[in-house]
Amino acid sequence: MIVSPLDHWLEANQRYLMAALAEVRQMLEQRVGASGDRSETMSSQDLESMRAAMKVAPAIETLCQLFNLSPFERQVLLLCAGVELDGEIAKLCGQIQGDNRKNHATFSLALAVLPNSHWSAIYPASSLRHWRLLELGNSDGIIRSPLRIDERVLHYLTGGQDLDQRLVGLVRSVSVSRQLVPSHQILAERLAANWSGQPNQRLAVVQLCGTDPESQREIASAACTLLGLKLQAMSARLLPVDARELEVLMRLWEREAALNNSLLLLDCQELNTSDAARQDTIQRFIEGLRVGLIVSTRERKTWGECPTLTLEVQPPTTEEQYELWHRGLGQVMESNGSVSALVGQYNFNSSTIQAVCAEALGQLEVREQGSQVLIQHQISPNPPYQQGGNSKIQNLVWDICRSQSCPRLSDLAQRIEPTATWDDLVLPPMEQQVLQEIAVHVRQRLTVYETWGFASKGARGLGISALFAGLSGTGKTMAAEVLANELRLELYRIDLSSVVSKYIGETEKNLRRVFDAAEQGGAILLFDEADALFGKRSEVKDSHDRYANIEVSYLLQRMEAYRGLAILTTNLKNALDTAFMRRLRFIVQFPFPDMAQRAEIWQRIFPAATPTEGLDVQKLARLNIAGGNIRNIALYAAFLAAEAQEPVQMSHLLRAAQVEFVKFEKSLTESEIRGWV
C-alpha cells in the first residue's frame, strides 16, 4: 500500500501533539506532587528535534504563528486541548482545583501552573479570545469560569481540515479545473498579483463586475490556484443583519481563512438594491473583514473607504468562442459557416459551450471510415451521414443552444412558442420585405460587425431594434412569431405591468433584468403596447418627469447595445417621441387589411385538417375587421361545428361573427352578411 505525504504528516503531527501534551501534563503533575511515567517525560529540546524532522510544521506551531500566540498562550491552548484528548490531564485539573468534578481548565489554573504567564492573555482583544480559539464560560467570573478549546481548533490541531460547522451552509467550496480562455486568464493573473505573497493581509478588495457569475467564479478559482489557496463562496443574502452576529461571522471566517488557507468570494449578483438593511450589512462586512476578499457584482460599486481593484469580466471574445466551438465540435461541425452562426447568435461562456458540445456529442455516434468521418444520431438513427455542415447536425446543436440559453424571465415576460410562418402573414409586399430584411440583419450580424469591422467604429447603434405599428389585430405579434420561427430563436413578450414601477429606479432595474437575462442567447424581446411606457418624453416639471425620462433613456441605451432583436409594438405610432423613433433601425407599419387582404386571410385561416363546406371568402371579406378578429371568428365557428359534428359552414361563421361584434358593441349590417346563409 502506498502511503501519501499527507499520511506521513498526519502520523508525525499526532506524535508531536501527544509529546506537547505530555509536557503540559508534567507541569500539572509537578503542581500536585505526582510522579508521571518517566518514559513520557518531554523537554523543549525533544520537541524541537521532532519539529526539525518534519518537512511541514506541526499544526500547533502553525497555529501559533498564524495568530501570533505567546509561549504562555500556546500552553493554555494545549492545556485545553489536553482536557479533551487526555483523560489524565482532565483528572489532574480536578485535583488542582480541589474538586474532581471541575475536570476542566480555567484561566486561574493556567496562571498558577503554566510558565511565562501574563494577564493580557485574558483580555478580550487577546489572540485566544479575539480569534475564538477558546470558549470562556460565564458561571464563575472570568478567571474561574470553564475554559474550553473551540471544536474547529481542536480538529485542526489533530490534522483535520473540515470546514467549521458554523460556516457549513453559509460557504461552499469552489473548484474549477477547466482551462480559462486567454482574456479570462489575464484577469486571473491580475487578481492573483493583488495578493501575491500576502493573501491574508488587509489589501484592496477585488471586485469582479459583469453578468456572468460562472465566469467570475472560474477566474477567482484560477487566481486562487496560482496563489496556492482554496476558494470558498458565500451569497451576500446569507449575511446576518444583526451586528453582533455579523461580527462573529467575520471573526469565524477570518480564522477559517487562516486555518484552511482560503479566500472568500462574496456573491452579490442577486443583490436587491432597494433593500437598504441588506446593503448596509454587506458594506459593514466588506469594511470589517481583514483578509483577502473577492466580490462578485453585476455593476461597479463603491464599498465605503475600502481600496478596491475592479475588473470587468466580459464574455469570451468572438475569436475565443470560435476556438471553443471548434475544439468541442471540430470533428462534427467542420463547416466554418455553421460555427459562425452559433457565435453570431449565442454569446456563451466557456462552460456553457462545453456543456452544449458534451450534450451534442452524447447524442451522436462518431466513427472514422477511411478518410471520412461518419456521424449517426443515436436516438433516431438514420443511415450514417458525413460531417461538413450537415443540416441535421447543425439543427441538433442549435436546439441544444436554445435550451441552454432560455432566460429566466417568468415573472417579467411570457414565453411564446412561435408557430406562425410567412404563409400565415398577410401584409403588403413592402412590409413583407422589411420583415425579411430584419431577419437578414439578425443572421448576418457577426459578419458585418466583426468580420467586416463595423463594431470597431463604435458600439452605439449595433443593436437591432424594430417598431411594429398598427391597430390591434393587424398582425404585429404574429410577425414577431414569424421572425422567431424563421430565425429559430426564443420569443418573449414583456409584461409591461410587471416592468413599470411607481418606485424611482425600479423600472430601470426591471429592464436591466430583462435585457441581461436574454443577452446570452439573443432571444427576441417583444415589448407589447410599448407606447404605455415609451410615449412622448415630457418636459421636466418635477422629479417624476425627470425619472420618467431617465427610464426612456435607459431603454434606448440597452436597445442599442442588445445583442438580439428588440421589437416594440404600438397602436398609436404618433404617441412616440420623434427622438425615440430615430434610434430605431426598422419601422414597420401594419395597415388595416383591405377587402382583398381580408379575403386572403380568410383563405389561409383554417388549418388543412379542419373540415369546411361551402365557405365563400369573398363574402366573408366584407366584414370590416382585422386579422385578429378573423382568427377569433374562425376558432369560435370551429367549436360550434365540432359540437354539431359538421364541417365548418357559413352558418357557424355567422353566429361566431355576431358574438365577436358584440365584444366591441357593434352589430352586423345587412350588407356585410348578405347571402351568407
C-alpha positions in Angstrom: 0.0 0.0 0.0 1.3 3.4 -1.0 1.5 5.9 1.9 0.9 9.5 0.9 2.9 12.5 2.2 -0.3 13.6 4.0 -0.5 10.3 5.8 3.2 10.7 6.8 2.4 14.3 8.1 -0.7 13.2 10.0 1.2 10.5 11.8 4.1 12.8 12.6 1.7 15.6 13.7 -0.1 13.2 16.1 3.2 12.2 17.7 4.2 15.8 18.1 0.9 16.8 19.6 1.0 14.0 22.1 4.5 15.0 23.1 3.5 18.6 23.6 0.5 17.5 25.7 2.9 15.3 27.7 4.9 18.4 28.5 1.8 20.1 29.8 0.9 17.0 31.8 4.3 17.1 33.5 3.6 20.7 34.7 0.3 19.6 36.2 1.9 16.6 37.9 4.5 18.8 39.4 1.8 21.0 40.8 0.0 18.1 42.6 3.3 16.4 43.5 2.7 13.4 41.4 5.3 11.5 39.5 4.5 10.5 36.0 5.9 7.8 33.7 9.5 8.9 33.2 9.4 7.3 29.7 7.0 10.0 28.7 9.0 12.9 30.2 9.4 15.5 27.5 11.6 18.6 27.2 11.6 21.6 24.9 14.7 20.1 23.2 12.9 16.9 22.5 10.0 18.8 20.8 12.4 20.9 18.8 14.1 17.7 17.5 10.7 16.3 16.4 9.8 19.6 14.8 13.1 19.7 12.8 12.4 16.2 11.5 9.1 17.3 9.9 9.1 18.8 6.4 5.8 20.6 7.2 5.4 22.2 10.6 3.1 20.6 13.2 -0.4 22.1 13.4 0.1 23.6 16.8 3.2 25.5 15.7 1.5 26.7 12.5 -1.5 27.9 14.5 0.8 29.8 17.0 2.5 31.5 14.1 -0.8 32.4 12.3 -2.3 34.0 15.4 0.9 35.3 17.0 0.4 33.3 20.2 2.8 33.9 23.1 4.5 30.8 24.7 2.0 31.1 27.6 -1.0 31.3 25.2 0.4 28.3 23.4 0.5 26.3 26.6 -3.0 27.5 27.6 -4.3 26.2 24.3 -2.5 22.9 24.7 -3.9 22.6 28.3 -7.5 22.9 26.9 -6.8 20.5 24.1 -5.3 18.0 26.6 -8.6 18.1 28.7 -10.3 16.8 25.5 -7.7 14.4 24.4 -6.0 13.1 27.5 -8.1 11.8 30.4 -5.2 12.1 32.8 -4.9 15.9 32.2 -8.6 16.3 32.9 -8.2 14.4 36.1 -5.2 16.5 37.2 -7.2 19.7 36.6 -9.8 18.5 39.0 -7.2 17.6 41.6 -5.5 21.0 41.4 -8.9 22.8 41.8 -9.8 20.6 44.8 -12.9 19.2 43.1 -12.9 16.1 40.8 -16.0 17.5 39.1 -14.0 20.5 37.9 -12.1 18.5 35.4 -11.7 21.5 33.1 -9.2 24.2 32.6 -9.6 27.8 33.8 -7.5 31.0 33.4 -6.9 30.8 37.2 -5.4 27.3 36.8 -3.3 28.3 33.8 -1.9 31.4 35.6 -0.9 29.2 38.6 0.6 26.3 36.7 2.0 27.3 33.4 5.3 29.3 33.0 5.6 32.7 31.5 2.1 33.6 32.5 0.7 37.1 31.7 -2.7 38.6 32.5 -3.1 40.1 29.0 -3.9 36.6 27.7 -7.3 37.1 29.4 -8.1 40.3 27.6 -11.0 40.2 25.1 -8.6 41.6 22.4 -6.0 38.8 23.1 -5.4 36.3 20.3 -7.0 33.4 22.3 -10.3 35.3 22.7 -10.4 37.5 19.6 -9.9 34.6 17.3 -12.2 32.5 19.4 -9.6 29.8 19.8 -11.0 29.2 23.3 -14.6 29.4 24.6 -15.0 31.1 28.0 -17.9 30.1 30.3 -19.6 32.7 32.4 -20.5 30.7 35.5 -17.9 31.9 38.0 -16.2 35.1 36.8 -13.6 35.4 34.1 -10.6 33.6 35.6 -12.6 30.8 37.3 -15.1 30.0 34.5 -14.6 26.8 32.5 -12.2 27.3 29.6 -12.7 25.0 26.6 -10.9 24.8 23.2 -13.1 25.6 20.2 -14.1 22.4 18.3 -12.8 23.6 15.0 -9.4 24.5 16.5 -9.2 21.1 18.3 -9.8 19.3 15.0 -7.2 21.5 13.3 -4.6 20.5 16.0 -5.2 16.8 15.3 -4.8 17.4 11.5 -8.4 17.8 10.5 -9.2 20.3 7.7 -13.0 20.1 7.7 -14.9 23.4 7.5 -16.1 25.0 10.7 -19.6 23.6 11.4 -20.9 27.2 11.9 -19.9 28.0 8.4 -21.4 24.9 6.8 -24.4 26.0 4.8 -23.1 29.6 4.5 -20.0 29.0 2.4 -19.3 26.4 -0.3 -16.1 25.2 -1.9 -15.4 26.4 -5.5 -13.1 24.4 -7.6 -12.9 24.8 -11.4 -10.4 22.6 -13.3 -11.1 23.7 -16.9 -8.6 25.9 -18.7 -9.6 29.6 -18.9 -9.8 31.4 -22.2 -6.9 33.9 -22.7 -8.8 37.0 -21.8 -10.0 35.5 -18.5 -6.6 34.1 -17.7 -5.2 37.6 -17.8 -7.8 38.7 -15.3 -7.0 35.8 -13.0 -3.3 36.7 -13.1 -4.1 40.4 -12.3 -6.3 39.2 -9.4 -3.6 36.9 -8.1 -1.0 39.7 -8.3 -3.1 41.7 -5.9 -2.4 39.3 -3.0 0.8 37.7 -4.2 2.9 36.7 -1.1 0.5 38.1 1.5 -3.0 36.8 0.8 -4.5 37.2 4.3 -3.5 40.8 4.9 -5.9 43.7 4.5 -5.4 44.7 0.9 -7.6 46.0 -1.8 -11.0 44.3 -2.2 -11.1 42.7 -5.7 -14.4 43.4 -7.4 -15.4 41.3 -10.4 -18.1 43.0 -12.4 -20.4 41.6 -15.1 -23.5 39.5 -15.7 -21.7 36.1 -15.9 -21.2 34.8 -12.3 -20.0 31.5 -13.6 -17.0 33.1 -15.4 -16.3 35.2 -12.3 -16.1 32.1 -10.2 -13.8 30.5 -12.7 -11.5 33.5 -12.7 -11.4 33.6 -8.9 -10.7 29.9 -8.7 -7.9 30.1 -11.2 -6.4 33.1 -9.3 -6.5 31.0 -6.0 -4.8 28.1 -7.8 -2.0 30.5 -8.8 -1.7 31.6 -5.2 -1.9 28.0 -3.8 -5.2 28.9 -2.0 -8.6 27.4 -1.8 -11.7 29.3 -2.8 -14.9 29.4 -0.8 -18.0 31.3 -2.0 -20.9 32.8 0.0 -24.1 34.6 -1.1 -24.5 38.1 0.3 -28.1 37.2 1.0 -26.9 34.9 3.9 -25.1 37.6 5.8 -26.8 38.2 9.2 -28.3 41.7 9.6 -27.7 41.7 13.4 -24.5 43.5 14.1 -23.2 41.0 16.8 -23.9 38.0 14.6 -22.2 39.7 11.7 -19.1 40.3 13.9 -19.0 36.7 15.0 -19.2 35.6 11.3 -16.4 37.9 10.3 -14.1 36.5 13.0 -15.0 32.9 12.2 -14.3 33.4 8.5 -11.0 35.3 9.2 -9.9 32.4 11.4 -11.1 29.8 8.8 -9.2 31.7 6.0 -6.0 31.3 8.0 -6.6 27.7 9.1 -7.7 26.4 5.8 -5.6 28.7 3.6 -8.7 30.1 1.8 -10.1 33.2 0.1 -13.7 34.2 0.1 -15.9 35.1 -2.9 -18.8 37.1 -1.8 -21.6 36.8 -4.4 -23.6 40.0 -4.7 -25.1 39.1 -8.1 -28.7 38.8 -6.8 -28.4 41.8 -4.5 -31.7 43.7 -4.1 -30.6 47.4 -4.4 -33.8 48.6 -2.7 -33.0 46.6 0.5 -31.2 49.3 2.5 -30.6 47.0 5.5 -29.0 44.3 3.3 -26.9 46.9 1.6 -25.6 48.3 4.9 -24.9 44.7 6.1 -22.8 44.0 3.1 -21.0 47.3 3.5 -20.1 46.5 7.1 -18.9 43.0 6.2 -16.6 44.2 3.5 -15.2 47.1 5.5 -14.8 45.0 8.7 -13.1 42.0 7.1 -9.3 41.9 7.5 -8.4 39.2 5.0 -8.5 39.0 1.2 -11.9 39.2 -0.3 -13.4 38.9 -3.9 -16.8 40.5 -4.5 -18.9 39.3 -7.5 -21.3 42.0 -8.7 -23.3 43.0 -11.8 -22.2 46.6 -11.8 -19.3 48.6 -10.4 -19.8 49.6 -6.8 -18.0 51.6 -4.1 -17.5 49.9 -0.8 -17.0 52.8 1.6 -13.4 53.6 2.2 -12.1 50.2 1.2 -9.5 50.3 -1.6 -11.0 48.3 -4.5 -9.5 46.8 -7.5 -12.3 46.4 -10.1 -12.1 44.0 -13.0 -14.7 43.9 -15.7 -15.5 40.3 -16.7 -16.7 40.2 -20.3 -17.8 37.0 -22.2 -15.1 35.2 -24.1 -14.2 37.2 -27.3 -15.5 36.2 -30.7 -12.2 34.5 -31.5 -12.2 32.7 -28.2 -15.7 31.4 -28.8 -14.7 30.2 -32.3 -11.8 28.3 -30.7 -14.1 26.7 -28.0 -16.7 25.6 -30.6 -14.0 24.2 -32.9 -12.3 22.4 -30.1 -15.6 20.9 -28.9 -17.3 20.1 -32.2 -14.5 20.3 -34.7 -14.9 16.7 -35.8 -18.7 17.1 -36.1 -19.1 20.6 -37.5 -16.3 21.3 -39.9 -18.2 23.9 -41.7 -17.0 27.4 -40.7 -20.4 28.8 -41.6 -22.0 26.6 -39.0 -19.8 27.7 -36.2 -20.2 31.4 -37.3 -23.9 31.1 -37.0 -23.5 29.8 -33.4 -21.0 32.5 -32.4 -23.1 35.2 -34.1 -26.3 34.3 -32.2 -25.2 32.8 -28.8 -22.9 34.8 -26.5 -22.0 31.8 -24.4 -19.2 31.5 -21.8 -16.7 28.6 -22.0 -18.6 26.3 -19.6 -21.9 26.6 -21.5 -20.1 25.9 -24.8 -18.5 22.9 -23.3 -21.9 21.7 -21.9 -23.5 22.1 -25.3 -20.7 20.2 -27.0 -20.9 17.4 -24.5 -24.7 17.1 -24.9 -24.4 17.1 -28.7 -21.7 14.5 -28.8 -23.6 12.4 -26.3 -26.4 12.1 -28.9 -24.2 11.4 -31.8 -22.1 8.4 -32.7 -18.9 9.4 -34.5 -16.6 6.9 -36.2 -13.9 7.0 -38.8 -14.2 5.1 -42.1 -11.0 5.5 -44.1 -10.5 9.2 -44.7 -14.1 10.1 -43.8 -15.8 10.7 -40.5 -19.3 9.3 -40.3 -21.8 10.5 -37.8 -25.1 9.0 -36.8 -27.8 10.2 -34.3 -28.1 7.6 -31.5 -31.7 8.4 -30.6 -33.3 8.4 -34.0 -30.6 6.8 -36.2 -30.7 7.2 -40.0 -28.0 5.9 -42.3 -24.7 7.5 -41.3 -24.1 10.9 -42.8 -20.8 12.7 -43.3 -19.5 15.7 -41.5 -19.2 19.1 -43.1 -22.2 21.3 -42.4 -24.9 18.7 -42.4 -28.2 20.4 -41.5 -29.2 17.7 -39.1 -26.1 18.2 -37.0 -26.5 22.0 -37.2 -30.1 21.8 -36.1 -29.3 19.4 -33.2 -26.6 21.8 -31.9 -28.8 24.8 -32.4 -31.7 23.3 -30.5 -29.4 22.4 -27.6 -28.1 26.0 -27.6 -31.7 27.3 -27.5 -32.5 25.2 -24.4 -29.3 26.3 -22.7 -30.0 30.0 -23.3 -33.6 30.2 -22.2 -33.6 33.3 -20.0 -35.3 33.3 -16.5 -38.0 35.8 -17.1 -41.1 34.1 -15.8 -42.1 37.0 -13.6 -41.5 39.7 -16.2 -42.2 38.1 -19.5 -44.3 35.4 -21.2 -42.5 32.9 -23.5 -44.3 32.4 -26.8 -43.9 29.2 -28.8 -43.5 30.5 -32.3 -45.7 28.5 -34.8 -46.6 31.1 -37.4 -44.8 31.1 -40.8 -44.5 33.5 -43.7 -47.5 31.8 -45.3 -49.7 32.8 -42.3 -48.8 36.5 -42.6 -50.8 38.7 -44.9 -49.2 42.1 -45.5 -48.4 44.4 -48.4 -45.2 43.5 -50.3 -43.2 46.4 -48.9 -43.9 45.4 -45.3 -43.2 41.8 -46.0 -39.8 42.8 -47.5 -38.9 44.8 -44.4 -39.6 41.9 -42.1 -37.5 39.6 -44.2 -34.7 42.2 -44.1 -34.9 42.2 -40.3 -34.2 38.5 -40.4 -31.2 39.2 -42.6 -29.8 41.7 -40.2 -30.0 39.2 -37.3 -28.4 36.4 -39.3 -25.6 38.5 -40.8 -24.8 40.5 -37.6 -21.5 38.7 -36.9 -20.2 39.1 -40.5 -21.0 42.8 -40.7 -20.0 43.8 -37.2 -17.0 41.6 -36.5 -15.6 40.2 -39.8 -16.2 43.5 -41.8 -15.2 45.7 -38.8 -18.3 47.8 -38.2 -18.1 47.1 -34.5 -14.7 48.7 -34.3 -16.3 52.0 -35.3 -18.2 52.1 -32.1 -20.7 50.1 -30.1 -23.6 52.6 -30.5 -26.3 51.6 -32.8 -25.3 47.9 -33.1 -28.5 46.7 -31.5 -31.2 45.5 -33.9 -34.5 47.2 -32.9 -37.8 47.5 -34.6 -41.2 49.2 -34.1 -44.3 47.4 -35.3 -47.1 50.0 -35.5 -50.7 49.3 -36.3 -54.2 48.8 -34.8 -54.9 45.8 -32.6 -55.3 42.6 -34.6 -53.3 43.7 -37.7 -50.6 41.0 -37.2 -47.8 42.7 -35.1 -47.4 39.8 -32.6 -47.8 37.2 -35.5 -45.0 39.0 -37.3 -42.7 38.6 -34.3 -43.6 34.9 -34.2 -42.8 34.5 -37.9 -39.3 36.1 -37.3 -38.7 33.9 -34.2 -39.7 30.8 -36.2 -37.6 31.8 -39.2 -34.5 32.5 -37.0 -35.2 29.6 -34.7 -34.9 31.8 -31.6 -36.8 32.2 -28.3 -39.6 34.8 -28.2 -40.6 36.6 -25.1 -43.5 39.1 -24.7 -42.6 41.5 -22.0 -45.3 42.1 -19.4 -45.1 45.9 -19.0 -47.3 45.9 -16.0 -44.5 44.0 -14.2 -41.7 46.1 -15.6 -43.1 49.6 -14.9 -42.9 50.6 -11.3 -44.0 53.7 -9.4 -40.9 53.5 -7.3 -38.0 55.5 -8.6 -35.3 53.3 -10.1 -37.3 50.1 -10.1 -38.3 50.3 -13.7 -34.7 50.5 -14.9 -33.8 47.6 -12.6 -36.6 45.5 -14.2 -35.5 46.5 -17.7 -31.9 45.5 -16.8 -33.1 42.1 -15.6 -34.9 41.6 -18.9 -32.0 42.5 -21.2 -29.4 40.8 -19.0 -31.3 37.5 -18.9 -32.0 37.5 -22.6 -28.5 38.6 -23.7 -26.7 35.3 -23.6 -28.9 33.7 -26.3 -30.1 36.8 -28.1 -33.8 36.0 -27.6 -36.3 38.2 -29.4 -37.9 40.6 -26.9 -41.4 41.8 -27.8 -42.5 44.9 -25.8 -46.2 44.8 -26.4 -48.1 48.1 -26.5 -44.9 50.0 -25.8 -46.5 53.4 -26.0 -47.7 52.9 -22.4 -44.0 53.2 -21.3 -42.3 54.9 -24.1 -44.6 57.8 -25.0 -43.5 61.4 -25.7 -40.9 62.4 -23.2 -42.3 65.1 -21.0 -40.8 68.4 -20.1 -39.2 68.3 -16.7 -41.6 69.9 -14.3 -41.0 67.7 -11.3 -38.9 64.8 -10.1 -41.3 62.2 -11.5 -41.0 63.7 -15.0 -37.2 63.7 -14.7 -37.1 60.0 -13.7 -39.6 59.0 -16.4 -37.2 60.5 -19.0 -34.3 58.6 -17.3 -36.3 55.3 -17.8 -36.8 56.1 -21.6 -33.1 57.0 -21.9 -32.1 53.7 -20.2 -34.3 51.7 -22.5 -32.7 53.4 -25.6 -29.2 52.7 -24.3 -30.0 49.0 -23.7 -31.7 48.5 -27.0 -28.7 50.0 -28.8 -26.4 47.6 -27.1 -28.6 44.5 -27.0 -27.2 41.5 -28.9 -30.6 40.2 -30.1 -33.7 41.7 -31.7 -35.9 44.0 -29.6 -39.4 44.7 -31.0 -41.7 47.4 -29.8 -45.4 47.3 -30.7 -47.8 50.2 -30.6 -51.3 51.0 -31.6 -50.5 54.7 -31.7 -47.4 55.4 -33.6 -47.9 59.2 -33.3 -47.7 58.9 -29.5 -44.0 58.1 -29.7 -41.3 60.7 -29.4 -39.6 61.5 -32.7 -36.2 61.4 -31.0 -37.1 57.9 -29.8 -38.1 56.9 -33.4 -34.8 58.0 -34.8 -33.0 55.4 -32.6 -34.9 52.5 -34.1 -33.5 50.7 -37.1 -36.7 49.4 -38.5 -40.3 50.7 -38.5 -43.0 48.5 -40.0 -46.5 49.8 -40.4 -49.2 47.2 -40.2 -52.1 48.6 -42.1 -55.7 47.7 -41.5 -56.4 45.0 -44.2 -58.4 46.0 -47.2 -61.0 43.6 -48.7 -58.5 41.7 -50.9 -56.2 41.2 -47.9 -59.1 40.1 -45.7 -60.1 37.5 -48.4 -56.5 36.3 -48.3 -56.6 36.0 -44.6 -59.9 34.0 -44.7 -58.4 31.8 -47.3 -55.5 30.9 -45.0 -57.1 30.9 -41.6 -58.3 27.3 -41.4 -55.7 24.5 -40.9 -55.6 21.9 -43.6 -57.1 19.3 -41.2 -60.2 21.4 -40.5 -63.2 20.2 -42.5 -65.0 23.0 -44.2 -68.0 23.2 -46.5 -69.4 26.0 -48.8 -67.2 28.8 -47.5 -67.2 31.9 -49.6 -64.1 34.0 -48.7 -65.3 37.0 -50.8 -68.5 37.2 -48.8 -66.6 36.8 -45.6 -64.1 39.5 -46.6 -67.0 42.0 -46.5 -66.6 42.0 -42.7 -64.6 45.1 -42.0 -62.3 43.6 -39.3 -58.6 42.9 -38.7 -56.8 39.6 -38.9 -57.0 39.0 -35.1 -60.8 39.3 -35.2 -60.9 36.9 -38.2 -59.0 34.3 -36.2 -61.4 34.7 -33.3 -64.4 34.1 -35.5 -62.8 31.1 -37.3 -61.9 29.5 -34.0 -65.4 30.1 -32.5 -67.0 28.7 -35.6 -64.8 25.6 -35.4 -66.1 24.8 -31.9 -69.7 25.2 -33.0 -69.1 22.9 -35.9 -67.3 20.3 -33.8 -70.2 20.2 -31.3 -72.7 19.7 -34.2 -70.4 17.1 -35.8 -70.5 19.1 -39.0 -67.9 20.7 -41.3 -67.4 24.5 -40.7 -70.0 26.3 -42.7 -71.2 29.8 -43.3 -73.9 29.4 -40.7 -71.3 28.7 -38.0 -69.3 31.7 -39.1 -72.4 33.9 -38.9 -73.0 33.0 -35.3 -69.3 33.4 -34.4 -69.2 36.8 -36.1 -72.3 38.0 -34.1 -70.5 37.1 -30.9 -67.3 38.8 -32.0 -69.0 42.0 -32.9 -70.8 42.2 -29.5 -67.3 42.5 -27.9 -66.8 45.9 -29.4 -70.5 46.9 -29.2 -71.3 46.7 -32.9 -73.8 44.8 -34.9 -73.5 43.2 -38.2 -75.0 45.1 -41.1 -77.1 43.6 -43.9 -74.5 44.5 -46.5 -71.9 42.6 -44.6 -73.7 39.3 -44.2 -76.0 39.3 -47.3 -76.0 35.8 -48.8 -74.1 34.1 -46.1 -76.9 31.6 -45.2 
